[in-house]
């Protein structure tokens, strides 16, 4: 009987995983709370279920394990905890539930790293304004206030004064399932994302990208460049730090990716979820720049296959640029230039997540990004030039 895999999440960034799984001959069960999620139409069995509904997914998996020959689960989004609950309940390949929880909780992972001597900014978990004020006295300004267990920078911002603390704290707590927030030391430097898959004790490297940010005080990633321009020595330091951080958390199977920062004192790690990267990094820019295929590799081991060595082998030596377009907030009156831009040589993908009549809110987190343009070239300059040419054509006009 054909193996099936549960892919948790069916948004636009999960479509590559769904399509890849089907190409591998797997029966795909894709879940999402949104019945109009674009990935559901590519699934063999669309499941309308909140990706954070852990018990709901476990109940479905237990009830349909034999019927569908459920052989694995895959975190299409920031849902490593849901995936671990499924794999633990069905005795499938994966990580222990408590390890997944640690990888999804910024305070739990921070405690592990501080105890293990992993280089990371100091932080404290707080629940009340009084606790936050005490933590800030120790951490000093400026500081980062973060949601404990959310993604896409929701509930996260930099504060420069004590007057900003209360508002930032409430926003972070609102975006945390724990009712708490993280007050973290602010450190400066260039930021990266480091991607690995671990299988049978070996940590396979899938690359490092440079991340670019804007919209201070909100840390909104405006895009990334793949591969990183850091020196081989700096990249080796990031790989070593990330591997050590993953081992500190107890991650011994499957994908993980770190957010790192190269400071004047050396590399530091910010967070490390037990999943592949989002933002069209693992989905698009890694295959386009290096020919590596982290999604296919992760899917193979998720259903009990051996690790496919060819997926980790570098086959290309190109540069991919993925950056978002940020129209002015307001109601979208018109969108033009998309089809024309797609015809430009070197434009690989344009992902448009809005339509005329939609409202673009003020940019406060990464979830607000509305259009991505991905380009490639033989070097950074060529890829960037093509991106600029394409985005000069695309017009998303709004009205407040």
TORKOL-4160 file (C-alpha; in steps of 0.2 Angstrom, whole numbers, padded with zeros to 4 digits, m for minus):
400
<pt num="1" X="0000" Y="0000" Z="0000"/>
<pt num="2" X="0006" Y="0017" Z="m0004"/>
<pt num="3" X="0014" Y="0027" Z="0010"/>
<pt num="4" X="0006" Y="0043" Z="0016"/>
<pt num="5" X="0013" Y="0058" Z="0024"/>
<pt num="6" X="0004" Y="0072" Z="0034"/>
<pt num="7" X="0011" Y="0089" Z="0029"/>
<pt num="8" X="0005" Y="0102" Z="0042"/>
<pt num="9" X="0001" Y="0118" Z="0034"/>
<pt num="10" X="m0005" Y="0121" Z="0016"/>
<pt num="11" X="m0001" Y="0139" Z="0013"/>
<pt num="12" X="0009" Y="0146" Z="m0002"/>
<pt num="13" X="0026" Y="0141" Z="0006"/>
<pt num="14" X="0020" Y="0123" Z="0009"/>
<pt num="15" X="0016" Y="0120" Z="m0009"/>
<pt num="16" X="0033" Y="0114" Z="m0014"/>
<pt num="17" X="0033" Y="0101" Z="0000"/>
<pt num="18" X="0016" Y="0095" Z="m0005"/>
<pt num="19" X="0021" Y="0094" Z="m0024"/>
<pt num="20" X="0038" Y="0085" Z="m0020"/>
<pt num="21" X="0029" Y="0072" Z="m0009"/>
<pt num="22" X="0017" Y="0068" Z="m0023"/>
<pt num="23" X="0032" Y="0067" Z="m0035"/>
<pt num="24" X="0040" Y="0054" Z="m0023"/>
<pt num="25" X="0024" Y="0044" Z="m0025"/>
<pt num="26" X="0018" Y="0048" Z="m0007"/>
<pt num="27" X="m0001" Y="0050" Z="m0003"/>
<pt num="28" X="m0002" Y="0068" Z="0004"/>
<pt num="29" X="m0013" Y="0073" Z="0018"/>
<pt num="30" X="m0011" Y="0092" Z="0020"/>
<pt num="31" X="m0019" Y="0101" Z="0035"/>
<pt num="32" X="m0024" Y="0119" Z="0037"/>
<pt num="33" X="m0037" Y="0129" Z="0046"/>
<pt num="34" X="m0041" Y="0139" Z="0030"/>
<pt num="35" X="m0052" Y="0129" Z="0018"/>
<pt num="36" X="m0045" Y="0141" Z="0004"/>
<pt num="37" X="m0027" Y="0138" Z="0008"/>
<pt num="38" X="m0019" Y="0136" Z="m0009"/>
<pt num="39" X="m0009" Y="0120" Z="m0005"/>
<pt num="40" X="m0025" Y="0110" Z="m0001"/>
<pt num="41" X="m0029" Y="0108" Z="m0020"/>
<pt num="42" X="m0013" Y="0099" Z="m0023"/>
<pt num="43" X="m0016" Y="0087" Z="m0008"/>
<pt num="44" X="m0023" Y="0070" Z="m0010"/>
<pt num="45" X="m0033" Y="0072" Z="0006"/>
<pt num="46" X="m0036" Y="0090" Z="0012"/>
<pt num="47" X="m0039" Y="0091" Z="0030"/>
<pt num="48" X="m0047" Y="0107" Z="0037"/>
<pt num="49" X="m0039" Y="0108" Z="0054"/>
<pt num="50" X="m0029" Y="0122" Z="0064"/>
<pt num="51" X="m0011" Y="0117" Z="0062"/>
<pt num="52" X="m0009" Y="0121" Z="0081"/>
<pt num="53" X="m0023" Y="0109" Z="0086"/>
<pt num="54" X="m0011" Y="0096" Z="0092"/>
<pt num="55" X="m0024" Y="0084" Z="0099"/>
<pt num="56" X="m0035" Y="0086" Z="0084"/>
<pt num="57" X="m0020" Y="0080" Z="0073"/>
<pt num="58" X="m0016" Y="0066" Z="0084"/>
<pt num="59" X="m0034" Y="0060" Z="0085"/>
<pt num="60" X="m0035" Y="0060" Z="0066"/>
<pt num="61" X="m0018" Y="0051" Z="0064"/>
<pt num="62" X="m0023" Y="0037" Z="0076"/>
<pt num="63" X="m0040" Y="0035" Z="0068"/>
<pt num="64" X="m0033" Y="0034" Z="0050"/>
<pt num="65" X="m0016" Y="0027" Z="0052"/>
<pt num="66" X="m0021" Y="0010" Z="0044"/>
<pt num="67" X="m0033" Y="0017" Z="0032"/>
<pt num="68" X="m0020" Y="0029" Z="0024"/>
<pt num="69" X="m0004" Y="0020" Z="0029"/>
<pt num="70" X="0002" Y="0035" Z="0038"/>
<pt num="71" X="0021" Y="0034" Z="0038"/>
<pt num="72" X="0027" Y="0051" Z="0042"/>
<pt num="73" X="0023" Y="0069" Z="0046"/>
<pt num="74" X="0032" Y="0085" Z="0040"/>
<pt num="75" X="0032" Y="0103" Z="0047"/>
<pt num="76" X="0027" Y="0113" Z="0033"/>
<pt num="77" X="0026" Y="0129" Z="0044"/>
<pt num="78" X="0031" Y="0133" Z="0062"/>
<pt num="79" X="0023" Y="0117" Z="0069"/>
<pt num="80" X="0036" Y="0106" Z="0075"/>
<pt num="81" X="0026" Y="0103" Z="0091"/>
<pt num="82" X="0011" Y="0096" Z="0081"/>
<pt num="83" X="0022" Y="0085" Z="0070"/>
<pt num="84" X="0031" Y="0078" Z="0085"/>
<pt num="85" X="0015" Y="0074" Z="0094"/>
<pt num="86" X="0009" Y="0064" Z="0078"/>
<pt num="87" X="0026" Y="0055" Z="0076"/>
<pt num="88" X="0027" Y="0051" Z="0095"/>
<pt num="89" X="0009" Y="0044" Z="0095"/>
<pt num="90" X="0011" Y="0033" Z="0080"/>
<pt num="91" X="0029" Y="0028" Z="0083"/>
<pt num="92" X="0035" Y="0036" Z="0067"/>
<pt num="93" X="0052" Y="0044" Z="0063"/>
<pt num="94" X="0054" Y="0061" Z="0073"/>
<pt num="95" X="0060" Y="0069" Z="0088"/>
<pt num="96" X="0054" Y="0068" Z="0106"/>
<pt num="97" X="0039" Y="0079" Z="0110"/>
<pt num="98" X="0048" Y="0088" Z="0124"/>
<pt num="99" X="0062" Y="0092" Z="0112"/>
<pt num="100" X="0050" Y="0099" Z="0099"/>
<pt num="101" X="0043" Y="0110" Z="0113"/>
<pt num="102" X="0060" Y="0116" Z="0118"/>
<pt num="103" X="0064" Y="0121" Z="0099"/>
<pt num="104" X="0048" Y="0131" Z="0098"/>
<pt num="105" X="0049" Y="0140" Z="0115"/>
<pt num="106" X="0062" Y="0154" Z="0115"/>
<pt num="107" X="0064" Y="0154" Z="0134"/>
<pt num="108" X="0066" Y="0135" Z="0135"/>
<pt num="109" X="0079" Y="0135" Z="0121"/>
<pt num="110" X="0088" Y="0150" Z="0129"/>
<pt num="111" X="0089" Y="0141" Z="0146"/>
<pt num="112" X="0097" Y="0126" Z="0137"/>
<pt num="113" X="0110" Y="0137" Z="0129"/>
<pt num="114" X="0114" Y="0148" Z="0143"/>
<pt num="115" X="0117" Y="0132" Z="0154"/>
<pt num="116" X="0127" Y="0124" Z="0140"/>
<pt num="117" X="0138" Y="0139" Z="0137"/>
<pt num="118" X="0131" Y="0142" Z="0119"/>
<pt num="119" X="0135" Y="0159" Z="0113"/>
<pt num="120" X="0118" Y="0168" Z="0113"/>
<pt num="121" X="0111" Y="0185" Z="0120"/>
<pt num="122" X="0106" Y="0185" Z="0138"/>
<pt num="123" X="0087" Y="0185" Z="0141"/>
<pt num="124" X="0074" Y="0182" Z="0154"/>
<pt num="125" X="0056" Y="0177" Z="0153"/>
<pt num="126" X="0043" Y="0189" Z="0161"/>
<pt num="127" X="0025" Y="0189" Z="0164"/>
<pt num="128" X="0021" Y="0206" Z="0173"/>
<pt num="129" X="0027" Y="0224" Z="0170"/>
<pt num="130" X="0036" Y="0223" Z="0186"/>
<pt num="131" X="0046" Y="0208" Z="0181"/>
<pt num="132" X="0050" Y="0216" Z="0164"/>
<pt num="133" X="0056" Y="0232" Z="0173"/>
<pt num="134" X="0068" Y="0221" Z="0184"/>
<pt num="135" X="0074" Y="0211" Z="0169"/>
<pt num="136" X="0077" Y="0227" Z="0160"/>
<pt num="137" X="0088" Y="0234" Z="0174"/>
<pt num="138" X="0099" Y="0219" Z="0172"/>
<pt num="139" X="0099" Y="0218" Z="0152"/>
<pt num="140" X="0100" Y="0237" Z="0149"/>
<pt num="141" X="0093" Y="0247" Z="0135"/>
<pt num="142" X="0091" Y="0245" Z="0120"/>
<pt num="143" X="0083" Y="0228" Z="0122"/>
<pt num="144" X="0072" Y="0216" Z="0112"/>
<pt num="145" X="0055" Y="0211" Z="0118"/>
<pt num="146" X="0049" Y="0195" Z="0110"/>
<pt num="147" X="0034" Y="0183" Z="0110"/>
<pt num="148" X="0039" Y="0166" Z="0117"/>
<pt num="149" X="0033" Y="0154" Z="0105"/>
<pt num="150" X="0027" Y="0163" Z="0089"/>
<pt num="151" X="0035" Y="0165" Z="0072"/>
<pt num="152" X="0037" Y="0178" Z="0058"/>
<pt num="153" X="0043" Y="0191" Z="0071"/>
<pt num="154" X="0025" Y="0192" Z="0078"/>
<pt num="155" X="0025" Y="0202" Z="0095"/>
<pt num="156" X="0043" Y="0206" Z="0093"/>
<pt num="157" X="0051" Y="0223" Z="0093"/>
<pt num="158" X="0066" Y="0233" Z="0099"/>
<pt num="159" X="0064" Y="0246" Z="0113"/>
<pt num="160" X="0075" Y="0261" Z="0116"/>
<pt num="161" X="0067" Y="0268" Z="0132"/>
<pt num="162" X="0057" Y="0262" Z="0147"/>
<pt num="163" X="0042" Y="0271" Z="0141"/>
<pt num="164" X="0041" Y="0258" Z="0127"/>
<pt num="165" X="0042" Y="0243" Z="0138"/>
<pt num="166" X="0023" Y="0241" Z="0143"/>
<pt num="167" X="0016" Y="0242" Z="0126"/>
<pt num="168" X="0030" Y="0230" Z="0119"/>
<pt num="169" X="0027" Y="0218" Z="0133"/>
<pt num="170" X="0008" Y="0217" Z="0130"/>
<pt num="171" X="0010" Y="0214" Z="0112"/>
<pt num="172" X="0023" Y="0200" Z="0115"/>
<pt num="173" X="0011" Y="0192" Z="0128"/>
<pt num="174" X="m0003" Y="0193" Z="0116"/>
<pt num="175" X="0007" Y="0184" Z="0103"/>
<pt num="176" X="0013" Y="0170" Z="0115"/>
<pt num="177" X="0003" Y="0155" Z="0120"/>
<pt num="178" X="0012" Y="0155" Z="0137"/>
<pt num="179" X="0005" Y="0172" Z="0143"/>
<pt num="180" X="0023" Y="0178" Z="0145"/>
<pt num="181" X="0037" Y="0187" Z="0135"/>
<pt num="182" X="0056" Y="0187" Z="0133"/>
<pt num="183" X="0066" Y="0202" Z="0137"/>
<pt num="184" X="0083" Y="0200" Z="0128"/>
<pt num="185" X="0099" Y="0208" Z="0126"/>
<pt num="186" X="0101" Y="0218" Z="0110"/>
<pt num="187" X="0116" Y="0214" Z="0100"/>
<pt num="188" X="0121" Y="0221" Z="0083"/>
<pt num="189" X="0128" Y="0213" Z="0067"/>
<pt num="190" X="0124" Y="0205" Z="0051"/>
<pt num="191" X="0111" Y="0191" Z="0052"/>
<pt num="192" X="0110" Y="0174" Z="0044"/>
<pt num="193" X="0100" Y="0158" Z="0043"/>
<pt num="194" X="0109" Y="0141" Z="0044"/>
<pt num="195" X="0101" Y="0125" Z="0038"/>
<pt num="196" X="0104" Y="0107" Z="0043"/>
<pt num="197" X="0096" Y="0090" Z="0042"/>
<pt num="198" X="0103" Y="0077" Z="0055"/>
<pt num="199" X="0101" Y="0058" Z="0051"/>
<pt num="200" X="0109" Y="0044" Z="0060"/>
<pt num="201" X="0121" Y="0055" Z="0069"/>
<pt num="202" X="0127" Y="0065" Z="0054"/>
<pt num="203" X="0122" Y="0083" Z="0052"/>
<pt num="204" X="0120" Y="0087" Z="0033"/>
<pt num="205" X="0123" Y="0105" Z="0029"/>
<pt num="206" X="0111" Y="0114" Z="0017"/>
<pt num="207" X="0118" Y="0131" Z="0017"/>
<pt num="208" X="0119" Y="0148" Z="0025"/>
<pt num="209" X="0110" Y="0164" Z="0019"/>
<pt num="210" X="0112" Y="0182" Z="0023"/>
<pt num="211" X="0096" Y="0190" Z="0030"/>
<pt num="212" X="0091" Y="0208" Z="0027"/>
<pt num="213" X="0080" Y="0218" Z="0039"/>
<pt num="214" X="0070" Y="0235" Z="0039"/>
<pt num="215" X="0056" Y="0244" Z="0048"/>
<pt num="216" X="0065" Y="0246" Z="0065"/>
<pt num="217" X="0059" Y="0244" Z="0079"/>
<pt num="218" X="0050" Y="0229" Z="0071"/>
<pt num="219" X="0063" Y="0216" Z="0065"/>
<pt num="220" X="0055" Y="0213" Z="0048"/>
<pt num="221" X="0065" Y="0203" Z="0036"/>
<pt num="222" X="0064" Y="0211" Z="0019"/>
<pt num="223" X="0073" Y="0197" Z="0010"/>
<pt num="224" X="0088" Y="0186" Z="0010"/>
<pt num="225" X="0103" Y="0182" Z="m0002"/>
<pt num="226" X="0108" Y="0164" Z="m0005"/>
<pt num="227" X="0122" Y="0159" Z="m0002"/>
<pt num="228" X="0130" Y="0170" Z="0011"/>
<pt num="229" X="0145" Y="0182" Z="0007"/>
<pt num="230" X="0153" Y="0178" Z="0024"/>
<pt num="231" X="0171" Y="0171" Z="0023"/>
<pt num="232" X="0173" Y="0152" Z="0024"/>
<pt num="233" X="0180" Y="0154" Z="0042"/>
<pt num="234" X="0165" Y="0164" Z="0048"/>
<pt num="235" X="0153" Y="0152" Z="0040"/>
<pt num="236" X="0162" Y="0137" Z="0048"/>
<pt num="237" X="0160" Y="0146" Z="0065"/>
<pt num="238" X="0141" Y="0148" Z="0061"/>
<pt num="239" X="0139" Y="0129" Z="0056"/>
<pt num="240" X="0148" Y="0124" Z="0072"/>
<pt num="241" X="0138" Y="0135" Z="0083"/>
<pt num="242" X="0122" Y="0129" Z="0076"/>
<pt num="243" X="0126" Y="0111" Z="0077"/>
<pt num="244" X="0131" Y="0113" Z="0095"/>
<pt num="245" X="0115" Y="0123" Z="0099"/>
<pt num="246" X="0104" Y="0109" Z="0091"/>
<pt num="247" X="0113" Y="0096" Z="0101"/>
<pt num="248" X="0110" Y="0106" Z="0117"/>
<pt num="249" X="0092" Y="0106" Z="0113"/>
<pt num="250" X="0092" Y="0087" Z="0110"/>
<pt num="251" X="0088" Y="0087" Z="0091"/>
<pt num="252" X="0095" Y="0071" Z="0084"/>
<pt num="253" X="0083" Y="0068" Z="0069"/>
<pt num="254" X="0077" Y="0078" Z="0055"/>
<pt num="255" X="0078" Y="0097" Z="0049"/>
<pt num="256" X="0083" Y="0112" Z="0060"/>
<pt num="257" X="0088" Y="0129" Z="0056"/>
<pt num="258" X="0095" Y="0143" Z="0066"/>
<pt num="259" X="0094" Y="0162" Z="0066"/>
<pt num="260" X="0111" Y="0169" Z="0069"/>
<pt num="261" X="0120" Y="0185" Z="0071"/>
<pt num="262" X="0138" Y="0189" Z="0067"/>
<pt num="263" X="0143" Y="0202" Z="0081"/>
<pt num="264" X="0160" Y="0211" Z="0084"/>
<pt num="265" X="0163" Y="0198" Z="0097"/>
<pt num="266" X="0159" Y="0183" Z="0086"/>
<pt num="267" X="0144" Y="0173" Z="0081"/>
<pt num="268" X="0128" Y="0171" Z="0092"/>
<pt num="269" X="0113" Y="0161" Z="0090"/>
<pt num="270" X="0095" Y="0169" Z="0092"/>
<pt num="271" X="0084" Y="0154" Z="0089"/>
<pt num="272" X="0083" Y="0137" Z="0082"/>
<pt num="273" X="0066" Y="0128" Z="0077"/>
<pt num="274" X="0066" Y="0110" Z="0072"/>
<pt num="275" X="0060" Y="0113" Z="0055"/>
<pt num="276" X="0066" Y="0119" Z="0038"/>
<pt num="277" X="0067" Y="0137" Z="0034"/>
<pt num="278" X="0053" Y="0148" Z="0027"/>
<pt num="279" X="0053" Y="0164" Z="0017"/>
<pt num="280" X="0056" Y="0154" Z="0001"/>
<pt num="281" X="0073" Y="0149" Z="0007"/>
<pt num="282" X="0072" Y="0130" Z="0008"/>
<pt num="283" X="0058" Y="0130" Z="m0005"/>
<pt num="284" X="0066" Y="0141" Z="m0018"/>
<pt num="285" X="0083" Y="0149" Z="m0016"/>
<pt num="286" X="0093" Y="0134" Z="m0010"/>
<pt num="287" X="0088" Y="0123" Z="m0025"/>
<pt num="288" X="0091" Y="0138" Z="m0037"/>
<pt num="289" X="0108" Y="0143" Z="m0030"/>
<pt num="290" X="0116" Y="0126" Z="m0025"/>
<pt num="291" X="0105" Y="0113" Z="m0032"/>
<pt num="292" X="0102" Y="0106" Z="m0015"/>
<pt num="293" X="0085" Y="0099" Z="m0010"/>
<pt num="294" X="0082" Y="0100" Z="0008"/>
<pt num="295" X="0063" Y="0097" Z="0007"/>
<pt num="296" X="0065" Y="0081" Z="m0003"/>
<pt num="297" X="0078" Y="0075" Z="0009"/>
<pt num="298" X="0067" Y="0079" Z="0024"/>
<pt num="299" X="0052" Y="0070" Z="0017"/>
<pt num="300" X="0062" Y="0055" Z="0013"/>
<pt num="301" X="0068" Y="0052" Z="0031"/>
<pt num="302" X="0051" Y="0057" Z="0038"/>
<pt num="303" X="0043" Y="0042" Z="0030"/>
<pt num="304" X="0057" Y="0030" Z="0035"/>
<pt num="305" X="0069" Y="0030" Z="0020"/>
<pt num="306" X="0087" Y="0032" Z="0021"/>
<pt num="307" X="0095" Y="0049" Z="0019"/>
<pt num="308" X="0096" Y="0053" Z="0000"/>
<pt num="309" X="0114" Y="0059" Z="m0001"/>
<pt num="310" X="0111" Y="0067" Z="m0018"/>
<pt num="311" X="0099" Y="0080" Z="m0010"/>
<pt num="312" X="0114" Y="0087" Z="0000"/>
<pt num="313" X="0126" Y="0088" Z="m0014"/>
<pt num="314" X="0130" Y="0105" Z="m0022"/>
<pt num="315" X="0127" Y="0105" Z="m0040"/>
<pt num="316" X="0125" Y="0123" Z="m0044"/>
<pt num="317" X="0136" Y="0139" Z="m0041"/>
<pt num="318" X="0124" Y="0153" Z="m0043"/>
<pt num="319" X="0116" Y="0167" Z="m0032"/>
<pt num="320" X="0098" Y="0169" Z="m0028"/>
<pt num="321" X="0090" Y="0185" Z="m0021"/>
<pt num="322" X="0073" Y="0184" Z="m0013"/>
<pt num="323" X="0066" Y="0201" Z="m0007"/>
<pt num="324" X="0049" Y="0207" Z="m0003"/>
<pt num="325" X="0040" Y="0222" Z="m0011"/>
<pt num="326" X="0032" Y="0234" Z="0002"/>
<pt num="327" X="0018" Y="0245" Z="m0005"/>
<pt num="328" X="0012" Y="0259" Z="0006"/>
<pt num="329" X="m0001" Y="0252" Z="0019"/>
<pt num="330" X="m0019" Y="0255" Z="0013"/>
<pt num="331" X="m0032" Y="0248" Z="0001"/>
<pt num="332" X="m0025" Y="0240" Z="m0014"/>
<pt num="333" X="m0032" Y="0250" Z="m0029"/>
<pt num="334" X="m0022" Y="0242" Z="m0043"/>
<pt num="335" X="m0009" Y="0229" Z="m0047"/>
<pt num="336" X="0001" Y="0229" Z="m0063"/>
<pt num="337" X="0017" Y="0223" Z="m0071"/>
<pt num="338" X="0017" Y="0205" Z="m0064"/>
<pt num="339" X="0016" Y="0196" Z="m0080"/>
<pt num="340" X="0028" Y="0207" Z="m0089"/>
<pt num="341" X="0041" Y="0205" Z="m0074"/>
<pt num="342" X="0040" Y="0186" Z="m0075"/>
<pt num="343" X="0046" Y="0187" Z="m0093"/>
<pt num="344" X="0063" Y="0195" Z="m0088"/>
<pt num="345" X="0078" Y="0183" Z="m0089"/>
<pt num="346" X="0083" Y="0178" Z="m0072"/>
<pt num="347" X="0066" Y="0181" Z="m0064"/>
<pt num="348" X="0062" Y="0164" Z="m0056"/>
<pt num="349" X="0047" Y="0167" Z="m0046"/>
<pt num="350" X="0035" Y="0180" Z="m0041"/>
<pt num="351" X="0023" Y="0176" Z="m0027"/>
<pt num="352" X="0009" Y="0188" Z="m0025"/>
<pt num="353" X="m0002" Y="0186" Z="m0009"/>
<pt num="354" X="m0014" Y="0200" Z="m0011"/>
<pt num="355" X="m0027" Y="0206" Z="m0024"/>
<pt num="356" X="m0036" Y="0222" Z="m0028"/>
<pt num="357" X="m0047" Y="0227" Z="m0014"/>
<pt num="358" X="m0037" Y="0220" Z="0000"/>
<pt num="359" X="m0031" Y="0230" Z="0014"/>
<pt num="360" X="m0012" Y="0231" Z="0018"/>
<pt num="361" X="m0010" Y="0235" Z="0037"/>
<pt num="362" X="0005" Y="0244" Z="0044"/>
<pt num="363" X="0021" Y="0233" Z="0043"/>
<pt num="364" X="0024" Y="0226" Z="0061"/>
<pt num="365" X="0029" Y="0208" Z="0057"/>
<pt num="366" X="0035" Y="0197" Z="0043"/>
<pt num="367" X="0018" Y="0190" Z="0041"/>
<pt num="368" X="0012" Y="0207" Z="0033"/>
<pt num="369" X="0024" Y="0204" Z="0017"/>
<pt num="370" X="0013" Y="0204" Z="0002"/>
<pt num="371" X="0024" Y="0201" Z="m0013"/>
<pt num="372" X="0041" Y="0191" Z="m0015"/>
<pt num="373" X="0052" Y="0192" Z="m0031"/>
<pt num="374" X="0065" Y="0179" Z="m0033"/>
<pt num="375" X="0079" Y="0181" Z="m0045"/>
<pt num="376" X="0095" Y="0172" Z="m0050"/>
<pt num="377" X="0112" Y="0177" Z="m0057"/>
<pt num="378" X="0130" Y="0171" Z="m0059"/>
<pt num="379" X="0134" Y="0183" Z="m0045"/>
<pt num="380" X="0126" Y="0194" Z="m0032"/>
<pt num="381" X="0127" Y="0210" Z="m0043"/>
<pt num="382" X="0118" Y="0201" Z="m0058"/>
<pt num="383" X="0104" Y="0194" Z="m0047"/>
<pt num="384" X="0101" Y="0210" Z="m0038"/>
<pt num="385" X="0101" Y="0220" Z="m0055"/>
<pt num="386" X="0088" Y="0208" Z="m0061"/>
<pt num="387" X="0078" Y="0210" Z="m0045"/>
<pt num="388" X="0078" Y="0229" Z="m0047"/>
<pt num="389" X="0073" Y="0228" Z="m0065"/>
<pt num="390" X="0058" Y="0217" Z="m0061"/>
<pt num="391" X="0052" Y="0227" Z="m0046"/>
<pt num="392" X="0053" Y="0243" Z="m0056"/>
<pt num="393" X="0040" Y="0236" Z="m0067"/>
<pt num="394" X="0028" Y="0229" Z="m0053"/>
<pt num="395" X="0016" Y="0242" Z="m0047"/>
<pt num="396" X="0005" Y="0239" Z="m0032"/>
<pt num="397" X="m0005" Y="0256" Z="m0029"/>
<pt num="398" X="m0014" Y="0259" Z="m0013"/>
<pt num="399" X="m0025" Y="0272" Z="m0005"/>
<pt num="400" X="m0027" Y="0276" Z="0013"/>
